[in-house]
Amino acid sequence: MQSKVKTPAEYLDELSDDRRKAVSEIRKAIKKNLPKVFSEVMSYGMLGYVVPHSLYPDGYHCDPKLHLPFMCLASQKNSVNFYHMGLYGDKKLMDWFTSEYAKQTTTKLDMGKGCVRFKTLDQIPHTLIGEQKINLQQWIDLYEKGFKKKK
């Protein structure tokens, strides 16, 4: 379910009340804790938190016209999804996240490589999502080491 809207505000406006509340609370936790060097944009039809071209001119290797993605947040058909590229690329960060998740909520972790699916909207661990264990330079280094195609 990719949205065609152009702004985060428009994205929130098109959600149902329960989804808008859940996405807004996660968004608030992200924006409160994410370093200001990251930008909030619409990315792949969802809320995206990216490294702007002004800080990383090469952009995303899949499409250099796009900013380098870091996190995304989306309302999908059966869940609210949180995507974190750092979790996908860093085993130590993934291990920390999965351990903390079990301490902060009673729901079973429903996760792909870097995508956490929340089906029980009142059990979302907002504090955990807001915690930032990776800074801008660490993310760029991890991205260049593990994801970016070598020239």
PyMOL commands that set and color helices and strands:
alter all, ss='L'
color gray80, all
select helices_A, chain A and resi 8-13+17-33+85-89+91-104+121-123+126-130+136-146
alter helices_A, ss='H'
color red, helices_A
select strands_A, chain A and resi 39-43+46-51+68-75+80-84+115-118
alter strands_A, ss='S'
color yellow, strands_A
deselect
rebuild
show_as cartoon
